[in-house]
């Protein structure tokens, strides 16, 4: 008698095995299988999908040729996007293998510029041969092969792709490992598969119908992989440099039944092993009704979402880039000391109420920036401006005539070559190069209004620019030539510049080079060296998207080029090109230049010619700022083009009072321009410049370079920051206070030399170049006005001392309190002795000043851009709301009909304290962005102005709501800051000594420290609303606030 015996430990373990493995164990223990057969069967992955059923589904679908072609739309679209990613890789492959090729969808999307041969591997012979008679742009080889078990020799393939077939593979890790083994070192794998959120509408509708009709849920839709798992799978398979991204394709259908019909016609029916053989008719009808009820579009159709996961992985190779070493604590501290911003940047609230907020995770920040860019396209962009070309015209009439002649000559030459004429040898140009450039231009002119891919447009435009530059170079050597420079394209396209701090990739960059430069694509790796960016889209309908991307990416040039006053840009939408001028308060777009037409080609030539001949300031550069160049000892001290530092510039500072110019050299940037809507304000740390370089022992100063709004001519504006700072300087020069203050050394308006006269650099000066009169925008209009309606801004430059640093560089909470106290003491002195109301207290405007290593830090209040004198103060002094949204007072946010007083600024101080105590003031305490997003204080920066104001009202309502909503979320290490914040809150919102200016349930400070009950409700506009009543008790509340400062400064000093 035989006994089937399995070891006790193995018996216990088998309960954890999949069904296939347990069956293999049973066969082995009964003697039916050998040990080798047992190992092979037990190692087989658990089968989720019936691969044989899937093969039959694909074959059946392909055999119905007409219907199969009708439902190719999804696979064709995904294949085109996979081909686009393959085109991103700057290589040309001899052979590319496609796994799960289906009926040849990828073959329709590739051409011979990408590869010589495409090997299509598909497990269904019928699908593989459906379009056997079709002629493709590349050679095609067909192989019947299961994509789950690719059979290729090791290190034999350069590239492998898979488009919409991997979601039916049971053993994804095994498949990817086999692909990795088959790739040569540095070979690439590109895949696309359905993601976990695909057909969520269908899935949820079927589940609800199953529960309603049958009381349970059946496996109607296949399980799919999430994007998080795909990255792990690539790493597990041994791939490196892996990237994963998502894309949603939404298709509208007449009904759910039409969707299911198309899915089956695609061969994408359910192939789960444990699937049910049928679905009841009443369940199907119920699901269709639920689908329509939950998801129906306005036009009666129903949407179906296909989430596509794209992945790229590379086989390891020593030549691949390596990650940078991790920064040490010292390196991080140095970056912060150099001005790294970790607080929210200044937000701008538009007329429509859109708020752009920062200090959030990168993905969320990118989404916000994209929304903001689209908002700017809609509300601040003026199109079809025929006068735009005049903004880049040469300065003299003779230069303008020369530009017209050059444009006509180059246009005529291009048309002759495009027509196939042979150029005469005596023309003085390299006809071989021109013909080569024109070949690509011809492809552009004949491409139509929509393209299959975006990438070829880069090459078309690049050759167009090189054609114009080649013609101009031949004329530049002649005597009295007006050609000042060549405009040359970058050698790289669709790339991330080296000095970028985000993941954005620009399409084409243009650079300025001297007329003696070779006409070829140039090395242009940084935003710091670009003239402008050209963004491309594959059809004309995407012109708004192209503009939004141009705005998003161009802001990096403002950040990296301190000497840019404004920016130019180009968008390319198939055969249409647009030029764009980006000013402080609006964007101007030229009429479309259609490359398929002679007039459009000539207009684009005219733009490139004028950019090559106009004065430098009309390209947007500041003639009073110059990049420092090194000097060569070998050539006797002559200058040569070597970058010393992207941020080292000499800056000419004009003083309006003395009418003298002092030159400084900027050593580092404190604040860079970082708003898409204009460059606005920059700040530099600088020293005096003698002409031979910097003196390390020279006293450092701060230079503020700003385009400030003005309601009056620059020299008559009562809100002029220069005028206010000079008043502060004169007041405190004879009566020096105990606190430090912004001491202006030089202050004046930037002056330009235009038409043989010196003029102040303003918005009007920019418009005058084109012979256009700027018009003040109507004050009562909430809609976009005419393009000439632009606010007046004046370019001001102020030199100040002492030099401060970010408030984030304090070392503990006691230092933070001392810095805040000193800054507000300065605020009070400026208000009482100079009559100047600051109106913009924020984390960016309170700095730390240290006189020595171990000395107590001091606080410095800066940025009087929006300050006013008390005697001329108007409640609506700002033309539009600006500032840092989390720190603005409620009355300021809502423009309430309450007098604006110093209490608004003190309220802002309270918000600053709360913000810093919540996010953390040192690296050891700093709260991650993701965790910060869970705290109620996040509502101070997200949403419309009304929503932000409501959140602040609720938190400030009572001591209890303030304690539980805000103070209880402070970093646990802080002991003094919670008491400081509650003391400020009590004085501002619960002052019992001021009848009507407090809430009835505000408790005493000491007793509220430990109070954990919440009885407060949201306040209403009534007798207890401190925003209405406290204006009658300003002096009394200010006196209490001063007592709070004295009290907590003593406590902080005692701690130190």
GIWODA-V304390 format. One record per residue. PHI is phi in whole degrees, -180 to 180 (* if undefined). Layout:
# GIWODA-V304390
PHI ; PHI
This chain:
# GIWODA-V304390
* ; -93 ; -121 ; -83 ; -119 ; -127 ; -53 ; -57 ; -61 ; -70 ; -62 ; -65 ; -70 ; -64 ; -63 ; -89 ; -81 ; -63 ; -59 ; -61 ; -71 ; -64 ; -65 ; -63 ; -63 ; -65 ; -64 ; -67 ; -68 ; -89 ; 88 ; -76 ; -117 ; -76 ; -62 ; -64 ; -63 ; -63 ; -64 ; -65 ; -72 ; -67 ; -81 ; -66 ; -65 ; -62 ; -88 ; -90 ; -112 ; -89 ; -64 ; -65 ; -64 ; -66 ; -61 ; -66 ; -62 ; -66 ; -66 ; -64 ; -65 ; -70 ; -69 ; -92 ; -58 ; -64 ; -63 ; -62 ; -65 ; -67 ; -106 ; -76 ; -58 ; -71 ; -64 ; -64 ; -66 ; -66 ; -62 ; -64 ; -74 ; -66 ; -62 ; -62 ; -71 ; -67 ; -71 ; -62 ; -83 ; -79 ; -140 ; -116 ; -97 ; -74 ; -136 ; -121 ; -101 ; -112 ; -96 ; 68 ; -72 ; 62 ; -96 ; 99 ; -71 ; -68 ; -60 ; -74 ; -102 ; -111 ; -140 ; -75 ; -75 ; -100 ; -161 ; -91 ; -145 ; -119 ; -96 ; -92 ; -112 ; -149 ; -81 ; -100 ; -61 ; -64 ; -66 ; -66 ; -105 ; -58 ; -110 ; -63 ; -88 ; -74 ; -96 ; -109 ; -76 ; -125 ; -69 ; -122 ; -120 ; -108 ; -133 ; -81 ; -156 ; -77 ; -65 ; -73 ; -130 ; -64 ; -115 ; -140 ; -68 ; -63 ; 53 ; -117 ; -120 ; -87 ; -152 ; -130 ; -129 ; -148 ; -124 ; 58 ; -138 ; -69 ; -73 ; -104 ; -87 ; -74 ; -110 ; -63 ; -59 ; -64 ; -62 ; -67 ; -65 ; -65 ; -64 ; -61 ; -65 ; -75 ; -79 ; -76 ; -53 ; 69 ; -78 ; -119 ; -119 ; -125 ; -134 ; -140 ; -145 ; -68 ; -96 ; -63 ; -93 ; -65 ; 52 ; -65 ; -65 ; -68 ; -61 ; -67 ; -66 ; -66 ; -65 ; -64 ; -67 ; -62 ; -64 ; -68 ; -90 ; -118 ; 76 ; -160 ; -120 ; -107 ; -80 ; -88 ; -119 ; -63 ; -69 ; -129 ; -85 ; -88 ; -66 ; -64 ; -74 ; -64 ; -60 ; -66 ; -64 ; -63 ; -66 ; -63 ; -79 ; 92 ; -81 ; -122 ; 50 ; -76 ; -133 ; -134 ; -141 ; -116 ; -150 ; -106 ; -113 ; -105 ; -117 ; -98 ; -125 ; -61 ; -161 ; -63 ; -66 ; -66 ; -61 ; -63 ; -62 ; -68 ; -61 ; -65 ; -68 ; -78 ; 80 ; -108 ; -66 ; -62 ; -129 ; -68 ; -58 ; -96 ; -71 ; -81 ; -72 ; -156 ; -126 ; -66 ; -64 ; -69 ; -67 ; -66 ; -64 ; -64 ; -63 ; -63 ; -66 ; -64 ; -56 ; -67 ; -66 ; -84 ; -127 ; -60 ; -79 ; -64 ; -88 ; 94 ; -79 ; -123 ; -87 ; -131 ; -99 ; -109 ; -87 ; -107 ; -101 ; -102 ; -137 ; -134 ; -138 ; -120 ; -73 ; -57 ; -156 ; -60 ; -79 ; -74 ; -61 ; -108 ; -65 ; -68 ; -65 ; -69 ; -72 ; -80 ; -60 ; -66 ; -63 ; -63 ; -61 ; -64 ; -63 ; -65 ; -68 ; -84 ; 106 ; -65 ; -92 ; -125 ; -95 ; -61 ; -77 ; -63 ; -96 ; -123 ; -104 ; -83 ; -62 ; -85 ; 94 ; -75 ; -113 ; -102 ; -118 ; -134 ; 83 ; -126 ; -55 ; -59 ; -63 ; -67 ; -65 ; -63 ; -64 ; -63 ; -67 ; -66 ; -64 ; -63 ; -63 ; -67 ; -63 ; -67 ; -61 ; -75 ; -107 ; -127 ; -107 ; -114 ; -109 ; 59 ; -88 ; -69 ; -79 ; -62 ; -61 ; -70 ; -68 ; -114 ; -80 ; -59 ; -74 ; -108 ; -64 ; -64 ; -65 ; -66 ; -65 ; -66 ; -64 ; -65 ; -65 ; -64 ; -61 ; -64 ; -63 ; -67 ; -62 ; -61 ; -65 ; -64 ; -64 ; -65 ; -69 ; -64 ; -81 ; 92 ; -73 ; -92 ; -76 ; -67 ; -72 ; -88 ; -73 ; 83 ; -127 ; -79 ; -63 ; -62 ; -66 ; -63 ; -65 ; -64 ; -64 ; -66 ; -60 ; -71 ; -62 ; -61 ; -63 ; -69 ; -66 ; -102 ; -82 ; 85 ; -87 ; -148 ; -121 ; -72 ; -130 ; -87 ; -57 ; -58 ; -63 ; -60 ; -67 ; -61 ; -67 ; -57 ; -69 ; -63 ; -64 ; -68 ; -60 ; -64 ; -63 ; -63 ; -68 ; -69 ; -61 ; -66 ; -90 ; -66 ; -76 ; -72 ; -68 ; 61 ; -71 ; -92 ; -80 ; -96 ; -164 ; -113 ; -103 ; -120 ; -83 ; -77 ; -74 ; -96 ; -129 ; 49 ; -138 ; -96 ; -59 ; -65 ; -99 ; -82 ; -110 ; -139 ; -98 ; -71 ; -118 ; -85 ; -81 ; -139 ; -111 ; -115 ; -129 ; -96 ; -134 ; -68 ; -71 ; -91 ; -74 ; -71 ; -84 ; -162 ; -64 ; -106 ; -75 ; -138 ; -93 ; -131 ; -62 ; -61 ; -109 ; -90 ; -79 ; -162 ; -116 ; -117 ; -107 ; -116 ; -136 ; -85 ; -148 ; -65 ; -66 ; -97 ; -64 ; -68 ; -64 ; -63 ; -63 ; -59 ; -66 ; -60 ; -66 ; -61 ; -83 ; -68 ; -59 ; -65 ; -71 ; -59 ; -71 ; -97 ; -122 ; -61 ; -97 ; -97 ; -86 ; -154 ; -127 ; -109 ; -161 ; -132 ; -123 ; -123 ; -118 ; 59 ; -102 ; -116 ; -121 ; -126 ; -97 ; -134 ; -108 ; -109 ; -103 ; -69 ; -128 ; -175 ; -124 ; -113 ; -121 ; -74 ; -63 ; -65 ; -105 ; -85 ; -70 ; -74 ; -121 ; -57 ; -62 ; -68 ; -64 ; -65 ; -67 ; -66 ; -60 ; -62 ; -62 ; -66 ; -67 ; -67 ; -62 ; -83 ; -120 ; -77 ; -60 ; -63 ; -67 ; -82 ; -87 ; 102 ; -87 ; -92 ; -71 ; -97 ; -126 ; -135 ; -70 ; -76 ; -115 ; -80 ; -124 ; -95 ; -73 ; -66 ; -104 ; 79 ; 95 ; -66 ; -81 ; -144 ; -84 ; -124 ; -76 ; -81 ; -163 ; -59 ; -110 ; -95 ; -134 ; -85 ; -129 ; -87 ; -114 ; -95 ; -103 ; -64 ; -79 ; -85 ; 59 ; -118 ; -109 ; -117 ; -102 ; -122 ; -119 ; -76 ; -93 ; -160 ; -98 ; -92 ; -129 ; -106 ; -69 ; -139 ; -114 ; -62 ; -92 ; 91 ; -92 ; 50 ; -129 ; -131 ; -133 ; -130 ; -93 ; -144 ; -135 ; -61 ; -112 ; -99 ; 107 ; -114 ; 129 ; -101 ; -110 ; -62 ; -91 ; -68 ; -70 ; -83 ; -132 ; -111 ; -109 ; -104 ; -116 ; -138 ; -105 ; -91 ; -67 ; -139 ; -94 ; -132 ; -52 ; -50 ; -81 ; -118 ; -76 ; -69 ; -94 ; -63 ; -62 ; -62 ; -62 ; -69 ; -68 ; -67 ; -65 ; -65 ; -61 ; -66 ; -68 ; -89 ; -66 ; -91 ; -125 ; -69 ; -80 ; -72 ; -89 ; -86 ; -150 ; -71 ; -98 ; -78 ; -96 ; -138 ; -151 ; -171 ; -94 ; -67 ; -117 ; -116 ; -97 ; -129 ; 54 ; 63 ; -148 ; -89 ; -135 ; -73 ; -76 ; -137 ; -60 ; -62 ; -63 ; -67 ; -68 ; -64 ; -56 ; -90 ; 70 ; -115 ; -92 ; -72 ; -124 ; -62 ; -68 ; -64 ; -71 ; -98 ; -99 ; -100 ; -113 ; -68 ; -88 ; -65 ; -66 ; -76 ; -81 ; -127 ; -63 ; -80 ; -127 ; -117 ; -87 ; -117 ; -138 ; -126 ; -108 ; -135 ; -142 ; -82 ; -89 ; -109 ; -128 ; -55 ; -64 ; -72 ; -92 ; -66 ; -98 ; -162 ; -69 ; -65 ; -63 ; -61 ; -64 ; -63 ; -62 ; -64 ; -63 ; -66 ; -63 ; -77 ; -66 ; -61 ; -57 ; -66 ; -65 ; -62 ; -71 ; -77 ; -95 ; -109 ; 69 ; -114 ; -99 ; -71 ; 73 ; -155 ; -79 ; -156 ; -63 ; -77 ; -103 ; -118 ; -114 ; -102 ; -122 ; -119 ; -88 ; -166 ; -59 ; -105 ; -82 ; -67 ; -68 ; -122 ; -107 ; -124 ; -95 ; -128 ; 65 ; -104 ; -56 ; -109 ; -75 ; -140 ; -79 ; -62 ; -74 ; -112 ; -67 ; -120 ; -64 ; -103 ; -67 ; -84 ; -65 ; -149 ; -67 ; -150 ; 124 ; -96 ; -54 ; -62 ; -111 ; -77 ; -68 ; -62 ; -64 ; -67 ; -64 ; -96 ; 54 ; -66 ; -83 ; -122 ; -60 ; -80 ; -132 ; -62 ; -64 ; -64 ; -70 ; -67 ; -63 ; -62 ; -59 ; -59 ; -67 ; -63 ; -60 ; -64 ; -63 ; -66 ; -70 ; -85 ; -82 ; 97 ; -108 ; -131 ; -63 ; -73 ; -104 ; -62 ; -88 ; -60 ; -58 ; -63 ; -72 ; -61 ; -66 ; -94 ; -94 ; -58 ; -65 ; -60 ; -73 ; -80 ; -129 ; -121 ; 110 ; -76 ; -56 ; -65 ; -67 ; -66 ; -64 ; -62 ; -63 ; -68 ; -57 ; -64 ; -70 ; -87 ; -58 ; -148 ; -63 ; -73 ; -67 ; -68 ; -65 ; -80 ; -80 ; -124 ; -62 ; -66 ; -97 ; -63 ; -57 ; -63 ; -73 ; -86 ; -114 ; -87 ; -62 ; -59 ; -69 ; -62 ; -64 ; -70 ; -69 ; -63 ; -62 ; -64 ; -66 ; -84 ; -114 ; -142 ; -79 ; -71 ; -86 ; -123 ; -55 ; 84 ; -107 ; -143 ; -94 ; -62 ; -100 ; -77 ; -93 ; -64 ; -56 ; -67 ; -75 ; -82 ; -61 ; -112 ; -83 ; -114 ; -100 ; -126 ; -120 ; -81 ; -119 ; -68 ; -73 ; -119 ; -74 ; -150 ; -67 ; -96 ; -79 ; -65 ; -65 ; -92 ; -90 ; -72 ; -65 ; -82 ; -129 ; -60 ; -63 ; -66 ; -68 ; -62 ; -62 ; -67 ; -66 ; -62 ; -64 ; -62 ; -61 ; -61 ; -63 ; -83 ; -67 ; -63 ; -63 ; -67 ; -63 ; -64 ; -66 ; -67
